[in-house]
Amino acid sequence: MLNYGEALRRQRLTMGKTLLEVEKATGISNQNLSRWERGVVLPNIDFCVKLAKYYGITLEELIDVQLP
């Protein structure tokens, strides 16, 4: 299983998006996005919800959680 940063990065790359494209569409700074993807800090749930909506996926899919 990927860590949360790797999962966020993989999802962005799977969608073919750059950090700047995600920033423009969501209003989340590319600096924050980069720090999350590198595992420097954890995003709060509000930002995760915003990213999941942007990508058209669930929160579980966003962070690659394996549910029982």
N, C-alpha and C positions, 0 to 999 in steps of 0.2 A: 504494500500500500504506500502511496506517495504521501509526503508530508503536505500540510495545507498550502505552503508556498509553491511547491512543485505542481500541485493540483491546479492552483489558480493560473500559473504560467501555462500549463498544458492546455487548459480550457481556452485561454486567450489565443494561443498559437493554433489550436484546432479550428478556431473561428476565423483564423487568418487576420487577426487584428494586431496593430501595434499599440504600445502604451499610449501614444498620443491620440490614436483613434478612440480608444476606450475613454481617455480623459475627456475628449470633446463631446462624446455621446452621453457620459454619465456625470460629468462635473467632478469626478474624483481625480485629484492631481496625479500626474504620472509618477511623481516622487513617492507618493503613498503607495501606488500600485507596485512600483519597483521594490519598495521596502517589504511589502507583504510577500511578493514572489520570492524574495531572497530570504525570507524567514526572519527578518530583523525585528519586526513587530507584528502583532495580530490585528487584523481588521475587526471593527466592531460589527455586530449583527446587522445594523442598518446598511452598512456598506456592502455586506455580503448579499443582502436581499436585493439591493440595487444592481449588483453585478449579475446575480442569477436572473433577474428580470431582463437585463440587457442581453444576456446570452440565450434567453428563452429556455432555461433549464431550472431544475429544483435546487434548493440549497444543498441537498445531499449530493447531487451530481456536481455542483460547483466545487465542493471540497473533497469529492471522491470518497465519501463515506460508504462503507459497506454495512448495510443494515441487515439484521438477522432475518 
